[in-house]
Amino acid sequence: MIVLMNELLVCIALGLLGMAMGSFAGATVWRLRARQLVEDKVAKEDYDKKEYEKLLPLTKHKGAKDRSRCLSCGHQLAWYDLVPVISWLSTRGKCRYCRHSIGRFEPLIEIGVAAFFVLSYIFWPGGVESSLSIAQFGLWLVGGVMLAILFVYDLKWFLLPDRVIFPFIASGIVTAAVTVYHSPDVGAALLNVGESVFVLSGIYLGLYILSKGAWIGFGDVKLGLALGLILGDWQLALVALFAANLIGCVIVMPGLVTKRLTRTTQVPFGPLLIAGFVLAELFGRAVIDWYSGLVIF
C-alpha cells in the first residue's frame, strides 16, 4: 500500500510539473511564431499580415520583462490567468478581459505534456531506480518538452524551427554519450547509435536530396538525427519509422477515401515521426521481443 501511495504521489507531481511545462511550451510556440513572422517580413518573404499584427506584441520584450498577454486585446495576464488548465476552465475558454475566445490549444498542450510525463514514468523501460536510469529519464522529460513545441509548431505551420531543433539535437548528443559511456562495449554502442541515426535521418536525407526537397523537408532530416541519437538502437529506430508511417496511413487514408484530402495535400511528417519515436522508446523493446517470438516459433 505504501509503495502504491508513493507511486501515486510521484505521478501526481509529474502531472503537475507536466502541465506547467506544457504551459511553457505553449507560450514558447507563440513567441517562436512571432519571431518567425518578423524575420519573414525583414527577408521580404510571404507572411500573414493579420497574424503578424496579432503576434507582434510578443516580440517587444525579452527576458524578465517578457510577460504573457492576451493575443486578442494585448492585456497583460495576471498569475491567476496562467494556472494550467484551471484558468482556462474558470473563464470557459475566453479571455477574462476582452471575452474573446482563447481556443483549445493551450489546455490541450498542457494536458498532453502532463500525460507524456506520467505515462513516461509508468512505462519507462527498466524503471527509474539507478542513477543512470534517473539521468536518462530526466533527459527524456526535457526532450519531451521540446518535442511538444516541435509537434505543435509543425502541425500548425508545417515548419520545425531551428531554435528548438538544435537544442534538441544537443540533448540527443548528451543522451547518446551517456548511453555509450555506460555500455560494456563502447564500439558496439557507437555503431548502434550510428545505425539508429541512419534509419531515422539518413534515409530521409536521401529522400530529401533525391526529390530536391519536394517529398520531405530538411527539418525532418534534422529531427530524425536527434531522435536517432536518443533511441541509440537501430531496432528501436525501425519501430519508430514503422509506427510513424503506420499512423500516417491511418490518418491519411480515410481522408483520401472521403476526398477531404488529395495526393497533393501537404501533411506534416514531424508530428508523425515524434509519435512513432515516443511509442518506440516506451514500447519498442516489447514489440521487438514479441516479433522475435513470432519469428522463432
C-alpha positions as CSV (number, residue, x, y, z in Angstrom):
1,M,0.0,0.0,0.0
2,I,2.8,2.4,0.9
3,V,4.5,1.7,-2.4
4,L,1.3,2.4,-4.3
5,M,0.8,5.6,-2.5
6,N,4.4,6.7,-3.3
7,E,3.9,5.9,-6.9
8,L,0.6,7.8,-7.0
9,L,2.3,10.9,-5.4
10,V,5.1,10.7,-8.0
11,C,2.5,10.5,-10.8
12,I,0.6,13.5,-9.4
13,A,3.8,15.5,-9.0
14,L,4.9,14.7,-12.6
15,G,1.4,15.5,-13.9
16,L,1.5,19.0,-12.2
17,L,5.1,19.5,-13.5
18,G,4.0,18.4,-16.9
19,M,1.1,20.9,-17.0
20,A,3.4,23.7,-16.0
21,M,5.9,22.7,-18.7
22,G,3.1,22.4,-21.2
23,S,2.1,25.9,-20.4
24,F,5.7,27.0,-21.0
25,A,5.7,25.0,-24.3
26,G,2.5,26.7,-25.5
27,A,3.8,30.2,-24.7
28,T,7.1,29.4,-26.5
29,V,5.2,28.2,-29.6
30,W,3.6,31.6,-30.0
31,R,6.8,33.5,-29.3
32,L,8.7,31.5,-31.9
33,R,5.9,32.1,-34.4
34,A,6.0,35.8,-33.7
35,R,9.8,36.0,-34.3
36,Q,9.5,33.9,-37.4
37,L,6.9,36.3,-38.9
38,V,9.2,39.3,-38.1
39,E,12.1,37.5,-39.8
40,D,10.0,36.7,-42.8
41,K,9.0,40.3,-43.1
42,V,12.6,41.5,-42.9
43,A,13.6,39.0,-45.5
44,K,10.7,40.2,-47.7
45,E,9.2,36.7,-47.8
46,D,5.5,36.0,-47.9
47,Y,3.8,36.2,-44.4
48,D,0.3,36.6,-43.0
49,K,-0.1,40.3,-42.2
50,K,-3.0,39.8,-39.8
51,E,-1.1,37.1,-37.9
52,Y,1.9,39.4,-37.8
53,E,0.0,42.3,-36.3
54,K,-1.6,40.0,-33.8
55,L,1.6,38.4,-32.6
56,L,4.0,41.4,-32.9
57,P,3.5,42.5,-29.2
58,L,5.1,39.2,-28.2
59,T,8.4,40.4,-29.7
60,K,8.5,43.7,-27.8
61,H,10.0,42.4,-24.6
62,K,12.6,39.8,-23.8
63,G,13.9,38.1,-20.6
64,A,12.5,39.2,-17.3
65,K,10.3,41.9,-18.9
66,D,8.5,39.4,-21.1
67,R,5.0,38.8,-19.8
68,S,2.2,36.7,-21.2
69,R,-0.6,38.7,-22.8
70,C,-3.9,38.0,-24.4
71,L,-3.3,37.7,-28.2
72,S,-6.6,39.5,-28.9
73,C,-6.6,42.5,-26.6
74,G,-3.0,42.6,-25.5
75,H,-3.8,42.8,-21.8
76,Q,-1.0,41.5,-19.6
77,L,-2.2,38.3,-17.8
78,A,-2.1,38.0,-14.1
79,W,-0.8,34.9,-12.3
80,Y,-4.3,33.6,-11.8
81,D,-4.8,33.7,-15.6
82,L,-1.9,31.4,-16.1
83,V,-2.7,28.4,-13.9
84,P,-2.6,25.4,-16.3
85,V,-6.0,24.1,-17.4
86,I,-7.8,25.6,-14.3
87,S,-7.6,29.2,-15.6
88,W,-9.0,28.1,-19.0
89,L,-11.8,26.2,-17.4
90,S,-12.6,29.1,-15.0
91,T,-13.2,31.5,-17.9
92,R,-14.8,28.9,-20.1
93,G,-12.0,29.3,-22.7
94,K,-12.3,33.0,-23.0
95,C,-10.1,36.0,-22.1
96,R,-11.0,37.4,-18.7
97,Y,-10.7,40.9,-20.0
98,C,-12.0,41.1,-23.6
99,R,-14.0,37.8,-23.5
100,H,-12.5,36.8,-26.8
101,S,-12.3,33.0,-27.3
102,I,-8.8,31.6,-26.4
103,G,-9.3,28.3,-28.2
104,R,-8.3,24.8,-27.1
105,F,-4.6,25.0,-28.0
106,E,-3.4,26.0,-24.5
107,P,-5.2,23.4,-22.4
108,L,-4.6,20.6,-24.9
109,I,-0.8,21.1,-24.9
110,E,-0.8,21.4,-21.1
111,I,-2.8,18.1,-20.7
112,G,-0.7,16.5,-23.5
113,V,2.7,17.2,-21.8
114,A,1.3,16.2,-18.4
115,A,0.1,12.9,-19.9
116,F,3.5,12.4,-21.5
117,F,5.3,12.9,-18.2
118,V,3.1,10.5,-16.3
119,L,2.9,7.8,-19.0
120,S,6.7,8.0,-19.5
121,Y,7.2,7.3,-15.8
122,I,4.7,4.4,-15.8
123,F,6.1,2.7,-18.9
124,W,9.8,3.8,-18.7
125,P,11.9,0.8,-19.8
126,G,13.8,-0.7,-16.9
127,G,12.2,1.6,-14.3
128,V,13.6,4.7,-12.6
129,E,15.8,3.3,-9.9
130,S,19.5,3.6,-10.7
131,S,21.3,6.9,-11.1
132,L,21.8,6.2,-14.8
133,S,18.1,5.5,-15.4
134,I,17.1,8.6,-13.5
135,A,19.5,10.7,-15.6
136,Q,18.2,9.2,-18.8
137,F,14.6,9.8,-17.7
138,G,15.4,13.4,-16.8
139,L,16.9,14.0,-20.3
140,W,13.8,12.3,-21.7
141,L,11.4,14.7,-20.0
142,V,13.5,17.7,-21.1
143,G,13.4,16.4,-24.6
144,G,9.7,15.8,-24.3
145,V,9.0,19.5,-23.7
146,M,11.0,20.4,-26.8
147,L,9.1,17.7,-28.7
148,A,5.8,19.2,-27.7
149,I,6.9,22.6,-29.1
150,L,8.1,21.0,-32.4
151,F,4.9,18.8,-32.6
152,V,2.5,21.7,-32.4
153,Y,4.6,24.1,-34.5
154,D,4.9,21.7,-37.4
155,L,1.3,20.7,-37.1
156,K,0.1,24.4,-37.3
157,W,2.7,25.9,-39.7
158,F,4.5,23.0,-41.4
159,L,7.9,24.0,-40.0
160,L,10.3,22.7,-37.5
161,P,12.1,25.8,-36.1
162,D,15.9,25.6,-35.7
163,R,15.7,27.5,-32.4
164,V,14.3,24.2,-30.9
165,I,15.7,21.7,-33.3
166,F,19.3,22.5,-32.5
167,P,19.0,22.3,-28.7
168,F,17.1,19.1,-29.2
169,I,19.9,17.7,-31.2
170,A,22.3,18.7,-28.4
171,S,20.1,16.9,-26.0
172,G,20.3,13.8,-28.2
173,I,24.1,14.0,-28.3
174,V,24.2,14.1,-24.5
175,T,21.7,11.2,-24.3
176,A,23.8,9.1,-26.7
177,A,27.0,10.0,-24.9
178,V,25.6,8.8,-21.6
179,T,24.3,5.6,-23.2
180,V,27.7,4.8,-24.9
181,Y,29.7,5.7,-21.8
182,H,27.8,3.2,-19.7
183,S,27.8,0.5,-22.3
184,P,30.1,-2.5,-21.7
185,D,31.1,-2.5,-25.4
186,V,31.7,1.1,-26.4
187,G,32.4,0.2,-30.1
188,A,29.2,-1.7,-30.5
189,A,27.2,1.0,-28.8
190,L,28.6,3.7,-31.1
191,L,27.8,1.5,-34.1
192,N,24.3,1.0,-32.8
193,V,23.8,4.7,-32.4
194,G,25.2,5.4,-35.9
195,E,22.8,2.8,-37.4
196,S,19.9,4.3,-35.5
197,V,20.7,7.8,-36.9
198,F,20.9,6.3,-40.4
199,V,17.5,4.8,-40.1
200,L,15.7,8.0,-38.8
201,S,17.8,10.6,-40.6
202,G,20.0,9.1,-43.3
203,I,17.1,7.6,-45.2
204,Y,15.2,10.9,-45.1
205,L,18.3,12.8,-46.1
206,G,18.5,10.5,-49.2
207,L,14.8,11.2,-50.0
208,Y,15.4,14.9,-49.5
209,I,18.3,15.0,-51.9
210,L,16.6,12.8,-54.4
211,S,13.4,14.9,-54.5
212,K,15.2,18.2,-54.0
213,G,13.0,18.9,-51.0
214,A,9.7,18.0,-52.7
215,W,8.9,14.9,-50.7
216,I,10.3,15.8,-47.4
217,G,11.6,18.9,-45.6
218,F,15.1,19.2,-44.3
219,G,13.7,19.9,-40.9
220,D,12.5,16.3,-40.7
221,V,16.1,15.2,-41.5
222,K,17.4,17.2,-38.5
223,L,14.6,15.9,-36.3
224,G,15.4,12.3,-37.3
225,L,19.0,13.0,-36.3
226,A,18.0,13.9,-32.8
227,L,15.5,11.1,-32.5
228,G,18.1,8.5,-33.7
229,L,20.7,9.7,-31.2
230,I,18.2,9.4,-28.3
231,L,17.0,6.0,-29.3
232,G,20.5,4.8,-29.9
233,D,19.3,1.4,-31.2
234,W,18.7,0.6,-34.9
235,Q,15.9,-1.8,-34.0
236,L,14.0,0.8,-32.0
237,A,14.6,3.2,-34.8
238,L,12.9,0.8,-37.2
239,V,10.0,0.5,-34.8
240,A,9.7,4.3,-34.7
241,L,9.9,4.6,-38.5
242,F,7.2,1.9,-39.0
243,A,5.0,3.4,-36.3
244,A,5.2,6.9,-37.8
245,N,4.3,5.7,-41.3
246,L,1.5,3.4,-39.9
247,I,0.0,6.3,-38.0
248,G,0.3,8.4,-41.1
249,C,-1.6,5.9,-43.2
250,V,-4.3,5.6,-40.6
251,I,-4.8,9.3,-40.6
252,V,-4.4,10.0,-44.3
253,M,-6.2,7.0,-45.9
254,P,-9.7,7.9,-44.6
255,G,-9.2,11.5,-45.9
256,L,-8.3,10.2,-49.3
257,V,-11.3,7.9,-49.4
258,T,-13.7,10.7,-48.4
259,K,-11.8,13.1,-50.7
260,R,-11.2,15.6,-47.9
261,L,-7.5,15.1,-48.8
262,T,-5.8,14.7,-52.2
263,R,-2.4,13.3,-53.2
264,T,-1.1,16.8,-53.3
265,T,-2.3,17.8,-49.8
266,Q,0.6,18.7,-47.6
267,V,0.8,16.6,-44.4
268,P,3.4,17.5,-41.8
269,F,5.5,14.4,-41.1
270,G,7.2,15.8,-38.0
271,P,4.3,15.0,-35.6
272,L,4.0,11.5,-37.0
273,L,7.8,10.9,-36.5
274,I,7.5,12.3,-33.0
275,A,4.6,10.0,-32.2
276,G,6.4,7.0,-33.6
277,F,9.5,7.9,-31.6
278,V,7.7,8.1,-28.3
279,L,6.0,4.7,-28.9
280,A,9.3,3.1,-29.9
281,E,11.1,4.4,-26.7
282,L,8.3,3.3,-24.3
283,F,7.0,0.1,-26.0
284,G,9.5,-0.7,-28.8
285,R,11.5,-3.3,-26.9
286,A,8.3,-5.2,-26.0
287,V,7.3,-5.1,-29.7
288,I,10.7,-6.4,-30.8
289,D,10.5,-9.2,-28.2
290,W,7.0,-10.1,-29.4
291,Y,8.0,-10.1,-33.0
292,S,11.1,-12.2,-32.3
293,G,8.9,-14.8,-30.6
294,L,6.8,-15.0,-33.7
295,V,9.8,-15.5,-36.0
296,I,11.3,-18.2,-33.8
297,F,8.1,-20.2,-33.4
